[in-house]
Amino acid sequence: MCGICGFIKNNGKIEEGAIEKMLLPLARRGPDAKGIFYDNDRVPFAALGHRRLSIIDLKTGDQPMQDQSGNFSCVHNGEIYNFLELRESLAGKGYRFKTNSDTEVILNMYREYGKECVKHFNGMFAFAIWDKKERSIFLARDRVGIKPLYYYHDRDNFLFASSLKSFLGFNFIEKKISPAALSEYLQYLYINAPRTIFGSIRKLQAGSTLLFKNDKITIEKYWDITRIVGERKNNFIRDEKKCMGEIKSLLANSVKSRLISDVPLGVFLSGGVDSSIITALAAKSSNKRVKTFSVTFKGRGYYDESKFAKKISGMFETDHNELEITPNLKSDLSKIVDFLDEPFADSSFIPTYYLSDFTRNHVKVALSGTGGDDIFAGYRRYAVDAAVNMFDKSPGFIKKAFSLVINSVTPTRQSKAGEKALLARRFFKIAKLEKEKRHDAVMSFINKDMQKTLLENSPVEKHASSDVLTELSGNFNGQPYINQALYTDFLSYLAGDLLIKEDAATMAVGLEGRLPFLDHRLVEYSFGIDPALKLKGLSTKYILKKAFEDVLPRDILYREKHGFAFPVSEYLREGLKDTAQDILLSDTHKFFNKNAVETLFKRHLDGTEDLGSHIWALLVFNLWYEKNVK
């Protein structure tokens, strides 16, 4: 795991300070080594930069790396898990190797297959290869989008980097907030690729390559879940027993390949289904005692899953490490926002960061269960359509009684009853919507009307927000509701939220995160499974749980869903309240309408609504803006 960057220039040689400037924000991603390559022979001039987190081939794997001909130079962030098999294949074709790294395999695969090389890789990666002879650069990003890659282009310059912050030191790059991106952030709490918060900078989308040659950008999708789903034409896998066996085999293989490392590694263990499965498979495949890690929040019993993590640790005899924390967001808030490339308001970033920081004290690599919910339908929202249908068929007196009970409970995530009330109130609103708009509504926070009020006097140009997820789901018309929601989330929530969170939190402390559920072979197989085997009635993740009934106890597999959450709403009513109000309601704050923000605070503090995520989004944006734009 590393940080990469590059600069291609048409109107003069690249000064040494330029790449150094781009590398500075990447230091946390790669604390072990730094490397720079220059090609100032002729136009266009090129420079590549690399910050290294040493995981495999500690002695000879430094970058930028040149092939034996000296024509190709590569910088690479991530891991190619099948590099040993590919290396053997290349050796059979006459290629020779001077290192034991996967980066040299990438270089030689590019020499052999050109742009088609990416189709052979199983891994998480973002890499760039400079072709000295052709004066071109080739960029690629892994299929799912685990590793980030940003780029910028004008008539004189082309730049790319693992971090958006690598571009901020250049005066020729305009740092103007994109109205569309801001609207998307407020609505969903993150920004989907290819947009970034700045209109001038783009993200390369997952499963894509980019060729920059003769001052022209050519982007191609080499892996597209939309195409994969379309080719299947609803010809789903329905054999339950066969399906269970294939899932176990693919996942076991994925975990085993992700245990390859020349440095100590461990597993994030929350005690939930996905992390427990990963722990079980890692313990079976490893010849060493597996280290596991979890965090709990002191005094927040509802958010404490430690007893489940301890049970799994005991079952598989792991070396379990647990940290009980009392977050001091007043002091940590500025640091946490510093880790974000662009505004990002999923508050579960906070526990993910604390967990990563704690884990990094013991190991350099950590496997996690991220992705299991996203490919096997683990979120409660996937049952919305089925729940609405059941509710619509219920007698009137039951609907009325249900409504009375829900309205008598204060909506809060501090208790099970409060969380159920919170979810039920959202359910009532969503149930009234047209079917095709329900999923977008489930995923939305600051809606169009609220945005209009908040941005009334904003310096950002007005933008009519669009229902991005509704538009995305249109690619899957004719699919069952659950599949439309799953595919849409895969392209948006997983890529734009979960993977950004995982990368930012782990890279903030120089920890490599590996995600076995997102092996592309398992992803492709999962999207071929009959949706009725993923959601059975209102039971989520049915087939995955069924597959591991002989491995995990029922009280782990079938306990109520509990996400890796952070009590941000409670903090905004307690210890963080004054800080948030001072920042968002100060006379110097001009971005969001003060009266509108005051209304949000009032409704949140008096318990009328849980608006913690809304206020957190405004707070994060304001702090990020002050640090990076002003």
N, C-alpha and C positions, 0 to 999 in steps of 0.2 A: 504494500500500500504506500502510495507516494503522492507527490504533487508535481504536475507537469505544466510547462508553459512554452510558448514560442512566439516569434515575431518575424514576419516576412515584410520586407520594405522595398519599395520601388524607387525611391528618390534619394538614395544616399545610404552609406554604410550604417550599420546598427551600432550605436555606442554601447560600450560595456555596461554602463550604468542602467541601461534600459532593461536588460534581462535580470539584473540584480534587483531592480525595483519590482519586477513581476514575481520574483522568487520570495520576497519578504513575507507576503501573506501566506505563503505555502510552507513556512518553516515548521509549523505545528504538525502538518501532515507528514513531513519527512525530516525528523530531527537527527538522523544518523549520518547523512552525507549530502553534499551538494555538488552538482555538475553543470557545466555550461559548454555548449558547442556553437562555434561561429562558422559561417560560410560567407565571407565577404569578397569572394573572387569576382563575381559579376552580378548584374541585376537579374532577377530580384535577389537581394541579400537576405540571409536567413540566420536566425539564432534560436537555439533550443535550450531550455532550462529544466532542471530536475532536482527535486528534494526527495531523499530516499528514507523510507522506513524499511530497514533490512529484515526480511522474513525468510527468504530462500536464497541460497548461494551467497552467503554473507561476505565471502572474500573477493569474488570476481564479478559480482552482479551490478557494479556501478553504472550509472547512465549520465548523459546520453551515450548510447552504444552504437558503434558502427559495425557494418557487416565486413566480411573479409575483403571484399572488393573496394571498400572505402566509399562506395557511391551512396549507400543508404545509411541514414542515421535515425535512431529511434529513441523516443521517451515514452514511458509506459507507466500507468497507474493501475494497480490491481493484481489479479492472479489468473493465470491460465491453468486450470486444474488438470487438463489432459496433456500438458506440455511434454511429459515423458514419452507418451505414445507417439505424439507428433514428431518429436525429436528422433525417435527410432525410425519412423517412416522416412524422414528427410535424410537420415544417415544412409538408408538403403538407396537413396537417389544420388548419393555422392557428396552430400553436404558435410562439412567438418565444423566442429564446435570448439571454441576456446574457453567457454564458461559453462556453468551448470544452471543457468538462469532461463526463465521462460521468456525473457525479453529477446534473447538471441534466437529463440524458436520463432517468435513473431517476425523478426527481421527476415529469417530464411523462408518462412511460410509466405511472406509478401513477395520475396524474390521468385518463389515457385509458382504461386497462384495469383499474384496481383491482388486486386480488390476482393476477389473471391475468398481470400484467406480467412476472413472473419467467420465464414460459414463453418469452418473446421474447429473453431475455438469453443471450448466449454469453460466459461469463467465469468468473472466480473472484470471489466477493463475499460479504460479510455487510453488510447495511444495515438501517437503521431509519428509518421515516417517521412523524413525529408529525402527527396530524390535529387541529388546534386546535379546529375546530368540533365534531367528534364526540368529542373528548377520548379518543382511542384511539391506540395505537401499533402499527405493523405491522413485523415483523421477517422477514427472509428470509436464507437461506443457500444458497450455490451447490449445484448438483446433486451433485457428488462430495464436497464437504466440504473444499475447499482452505483456506478462511478460517474460523477458529474463531468461535464465538459462545456465550457462557454467559449464564444468566439465573437470577434468584432471585425468589420471590414469597411474600409473607405477606399477612395481612389489611389491612395498612397500606401496603405497599411493593411495587413491582415494579422490579427493576434488571436491566440487561443490560450486557455488556462483551465486548471481544475477549480479555480476560485474566481468569482466575479470581482473580488477585491484586487486581483492582479491588474485590472484595467484602470483602477481609479487614480493612479498616479500620473496619467497622461492627459495633458491639457487638450489634445486634439480629439479626445473622446467626450462627447456631450453626455452629461449626467442629468438628463431630463427625465422626470418620472413619466412612465407610460400610463395614461389614463385607463386604458383597457386592463393593464396588469394590476393597477391599484384596485380597480373595481373587482377583479377576480380574487385578489388577496382578501379584500373585505368580505366577499361572499363565501369563500371556501377556506380561508386562513393560509393559503399557499398559492403559488403561481405556477401554472402548467407550462411545460415546454411546448413550443420553442420560445415563448415570451420570457423576459426577465422584467424586473421592476424598471429598468432603463430601456427606452425605446431603441437605443443604438446597439445594445448588446443582446445576443441570442444564446439560447441553449441548443446544443445538438440533441435531437430527440433520440430516445432509446432505440436500439436496433438500426442505427443509421450510420452511414459513412459520408465523409465530406472530402472532396478533392478540390484543392485550390491550385489552379494552373492558368497561366496567361491572364492573371487578374480576374479570373472567373471562378465562381463557386458552383460546384455540382454536388447536390445532396441526393443520396439514394437510400431507400429502406431495404435492408437485406433480410430483415425478420419483422413480420407484421402480424400481430395476433388477429387483426381484422381479416386478413387474407386466409390465415389458418382456419379460423372459424367458418369463413365463407366456403372454403373447399370441403369442409366436413358435411355441409348441407343437412344438419340435424340428424346425421347418422351416428347416434350416440352409443357409447358403450353401456350396456345394461346388465351384463353378467356380474352380479354382486361379488361372488366368490373370486372370480378371475380378477376383477377390479381391485379387490383388497390385496391380493397377492402381488399384483403389479405395482401398486402404490408402495408397499413395504419394500419391494426390491429396488425400485428407483430411488426411494428416499434413503435407504441404507447405503446404496452406492454413492449417492450425493454426499452424505455425511462422511463416509470413508475418504473420499477424494479431498474433502475440505479439512481433514486432519493432517495433511502433509504440511510440515513446517520444520524449519531449522531452529525455531525459538519456541519457548513455552506457550501453550494455548489453553483455553478454557471454554466454558459455556455459560451464557446468560440463562439463569434458571429462575423463573417467576413462580413456578408451580402450576402454570396453566397447561393446557393440552399440548400446544406446539413446542414450548421449551422443554416440557417433560419428555416428549417423543425424541427430540434432538439429544437430550441427555442420555436417554436409554440406548439409542443407537451409537452414540459416541463411546459410551462405556463398553459396549459390546465389541466395537471395532478397535479400540485403543489398547495398546499393550502396557499403558501406564494408567495410574489412578487419575481419573478426570477431575479437573478443578472446576467448580461451579460457583456462580456469583449472583447475589441478589441484594436489593436495598429495601428498607422499610422506612416509613415516615413516623417519627415519634409522635405519639398522641393522636394518630389518625387511624384508629382501628379498622375503619371500613376499607381503607386502602392497603391494609396489611395482609399479604398472602403468604407470609413467611412459614406458616405451619405446613402449607402444601409443598413449598420448596424443600423444607426439611424432610418431609416424608419421602419425596422422590430421591433426594440425596441419600437417605438411609437405605432405600431399596437398591440403589445402584452403587452404593459405597463410594460416593464421590468425596473429594476434599472440598467441603462446602464452606464458603466465605460469605458472611452476611454483614451488612453495614446498616445500622440504624442512624438515620440522619434527621436533623432539625434544620431544614433549609432556612438560611437567612437571606431572603430575596432582596432585602434592602441593600445589602452589601454585594450580593452575587448578581443582581439584575444587570448591571452594566457589563460585567464579564460575559454573562450568558448571551446577551445581544451581540457582543463582539464576535462570537463564534458563528454568527449567521451571515451568509453572503448577501442575502436579500431578506426583506421582511418575511417572517415565518411564524405563525401564531398557534401551532399545535403545542399546547402546554405540556404534553408528555415528553417534549424535548428535555424538560428539566430533569425528571427522574432518569431519562436515558443518559444524559450527561453525567449525573452523579454516579450512576452505575458504571459508566465507561471509565470515569476517573478512578473509582475504587478498584475496578478490575485491572487497570493499567499498572497498578502498583505490584501486581502479581504475575501477569502474563502480557504478551504482546499481540496475541490473536484471540478473538472470542467468536464462537458460533452463536447464532441467535435463531429464534423461531419466527422471525419476521417473514411474512408471505403466506403462512399456513391459512390464515383467515381469508386471504385474498384469492386463493385458488380453490379452496374447498368450502367457501360460503360460511365463514365462521361468525360474521357480524349479525347482530339481531335485525339490522335494517333489511336484510335479505328476506325476512319473513313478513315484511310490511304488507305486501300484496295479499298473501294468504291470510294474514290477520284481519285485513280490511274486509275480505270476502266473508270470513267467519263472523265478524262483528255485524256486517250488513244483514246477515241471516238471523241474528239474535232477536228475541222478542223485545218490544219497546221498554218494558219494565226493567229488563236486565241492563239495557243501555243507560237508562235513567239512573239506576242504582250505582252502576259503575262510574258514571259521571260525578255523582254526589260524593262517592268515596274518594275519588281522585282529587276533587277540588277541596276536600277537607284536610289534605296533607300538604305541607309546605314542600315545594319542589327543591331538592338539594341533593348533592352527591355525598352528604355526610352520613347517610343511612340508606339501608336497602329500600325502606318504604319511601324515603324522599326521592331516591333515584327512580323508582318505579313511577312515582307521581310525575316526575320531570319527563320521563319517556312517554308516559300516557298522554300528557298534555300536548306533546309534539305529535303524537299519533292522531289525536282528534283533529288537529289542524291539517295534517297530511291526508287523512281519510277523505276529506272534502274535495281534494284536488283530482284532476283528471289523471288517469293511470300513468300516462307517459311523463307527467311532471312530478310524480311522487318522489322518485329517487333524488332528483336535483334538490327538491325541498328538504329531504332528510339531511343532505350534505351541506345545506346552506346555513349561514349564520346572519350576517348583516345584509338584509335583503335590499332590493332596489329602492324602495321608498325610504328606508332608513339611511341608505347611502346618500340619497339626494339631500336629505336634511343635514347629515354630517358634513358633506362637502360643499355646503351652500356658499361659503366664502373662501373656499380652498384655492391656493395658487395653481393647482392642477387643472388642466382643461377638463371641461365636462365630458363625460362618456356615458352613453346609454349602455348599462351593463347587460350582458347576455347570459342566458342559461347554458353555460359551457357544457355541463354534463348532459343536458337534454339533447344538445346538438351532437355530442359524441355518441350517445345511445342510439341516435338515428342510423348509425352505421350497422346496427344489429337488429333492424326491423325484421319481424317474423320470428325472432327468437323468444323463448319463454321469458317472463319478467325477470326471474332470478338470473338468467344468463345475460340479459341486457345490463342489469345492475353490476354483475361480476365483471364483465368485459369493460364496461365504462370505468369502474373503479380501478381496474388493472392499468388502464391508460392514463388515469388521472390521480386518484387518491394514493395508490401505491407508488407510482413514479414521482408524483409531485410533492407528496407529503411524507410517507413512511420512509422512502429511500433517502430523501434529502435529510430527514431527521437522523437516520441511522448513520449516514456518512458524516454529517456535521458534528454529531455528538462524539463519535469514536475518533474522528480525525482531530478534534480539538485537543485530544490528549495523546495522540500518536498510537492509537490502538486500531488494529485491523479487524473489521467486522466481516464475518462470512455468513452467508444466508442459504443453507441447504435447501429450503423449500423452493427457492427460486432458480434451481437448476433448470435450464430451458427444456430438458427432456421431460421432467416432471410437470412443468407448466403446460407443455403441449398435450401431454396425456390427460391432465386434469380437465382441460377445456374440452376434451372429447367425452367426458363422463356425463351420463344422463343427469340433468339437474335434479331429478327426483331422488337421486342417490346422494345428493349433497344436502338438500333441504327436504326432510321427511316430516310432513305436517308443519309444525313450528320448530322442529328440532334441527339446529344448525350443524354443519360439518359431519353429517351422519356417517358417510362412507369412511372418512379418515378415522373417526373414533372406533368404528366397527373393526377396521383393519388392525387396530392396536389394542383390542380387548384382551388379547393374550399376553400383553406386555405391561400395560398400566392398569391400576385398580379403577373400579367404576367411580369411586368418589372423586377421582381426578378427572377422568374422561367426561363424566356427566354432571359435574357441578355447574352452577350458574356461571355464565360468561362474565368475566371481570377483566376489563382492559387494563393495560399498564398506564394508569391514569395519575394525574396530579391534581390535588385539591385547590386549583387556582381560584375557583369561585369563593371558597372560604378564606383564602389569603387576602383576596380583594375586599372582603368584609372585615378583615382583622388586621394583621400585621403590615400588609401592603397597601391598605386603604389610603392612608395619608400621603404616602409617596406617589401613588397613582394619581390622586387628586391634585397634588402639587404640580405634577408634570402636565397633566391634561387640561387643568383648569387655570393655569397661570396666565397672566396678561400677555406674556411674551409668546405663548403658544398660539400660532395662527393657522394651523393646518386644518383642524376639525372645529366645526361650529360649537362654541362653548355651551350654548343653551342646550343643544342636542346631547352633548356629553353629560351635562348635569342631569338631564332627564334619565339617561341610561344608568348613571350612578344611583339616582333616587330609587328607581324601580328595582335595581339589584340589591341595594342595601336594606330596603324595607321588605324584601322577600316576595314582592309581587311576581317577579320573574327571575330566573337564573340567567344573568347576562354576563357572567364571568368571562366567557370566551370572547364576547364582543369587546368588552373593556380591555382585556388582555391584548387583543389584536390592535387596538388603537394605541395602547401603551408601547408595545413592541415597535410598531411603525414609527412612532414619534422618536423613540430612543435611537432606532436605526437611522432615521433621517438626519437627526442631529449629528450623529457620528460620521456619516458617510456622504452626505450631500451638502450640508451647510458649510 
